[in-house]
């Protein structure tokens, strides 16, 4: 037993060093750098703004534009644990603030089979990572995670598929009516 003691003590002193060099999750796993933009085949451009404090919460506005007109703006909270929450939506000059906020993404990395739920007011949402898909789009070639979002509001349910690429963003939407919207650039 005594000969093992120095080896054990050496291993324990190295443990913090090993943990220190373990790479952390990319802080942009869910992209949110101000100025980041995505343009989709629907004509919509999404633009990430600079973080602001709203109702005491640091949120990042994501504008939804067609041409130079902003139609809505999501107020998104990126938490220290890596999770992403929808705090509110500005649309038509009116702010809808979610209390509680809606969990958009749990802390990454996402994995096939992972599931989460969110609810606020009459809106209920269940999201499942169903797998991956290779996609060749105008914006490039991707291996995207497929997120199936089932939403229920006002007694009506709908399903949307989102194709997400870590550190890049959403490259495809398949809407409840079956329409496909692809990232152009």
Secondary structure, DSSP 4 states (H G I P E B T S, - for coil): -HHHHHHHHHHHHHHHHHHHHSPPPPTTSS---TT-EEEBTTSEEEEEEEEEEETTEEEEEEEEEETTEEEEEEEEEE-TTS-EEEEEEEETTEEEEEEEEEEEE-SS---TT-EEEEEETTEEEEEEEEEEEEEEETTEEEEEEEEEEEEEETTEEEEEEEEEETTTEEEEEE-TTS-EEEB--
